[in-house]
């Protein structure tokens, strides 16, 4: 599958070089979060890469829930299940959990189906900032701390009416941001469409902390810096 370039297997364990994880973020998810830069001090592997590998190795189910429990760095080797029987975890050799997965309903390992869903979802997910979050922050008159932006990917879920498709696209539906003091919980909802027919829906949940009053000038600078980084990479 197309994911083969973005991970390494050794003794049945999976790990990610910084370059592999960064390439996935930028080339597949169009995600230029600095945490995924090769030289980032607090480097982490994109959660969407873990999500993608679960689907590629264990299959796609009609209903799936993913909970992300810790940051994966380039020196961590993970155990990925080859099959899912209701509930599984992605762990390291010390038994530490990095992702929980619940799955039910019909399943498929059709590569075209899985690749189409992966590409549709991770592109949407990678565009969380600035495309969706900036709008939500403006509407709620809050913003993340520009000097130390804390936005954590908590969980995501998908629910499919059927899995009898080979091409699917994703459309944002109704995203919301709930504020509790200096913390916020963003729910980014989406529909899955195949041949112009809705075949399912899902949600991505994110935690924002260190919130402060919204400042358009500051947001403009953050977005401009983000776009410059993206433009420099594309060149």
Secondary structure, DSSP 8 states (H G I E B T S, - for coil): -GGGGG-EEETTEEE--HHHHHHIIIIIS----GGGSTT-TT----HHHHHHHHHHHH-EEEEEEEEE-S---TT--EE--SS-SSEEEEEETT--EEEEEEEEEEEE--HHHHHHHHHHHHHHHHTIIIIIHHHHHHHHTEE--TTS-EEEEEEEEEEES----S--EEEE---EEEEETTEEEEEEEEEEEETTEEEEEEEEEEEEES-EE--HHHHHHHHHHHHHHHHHHH-
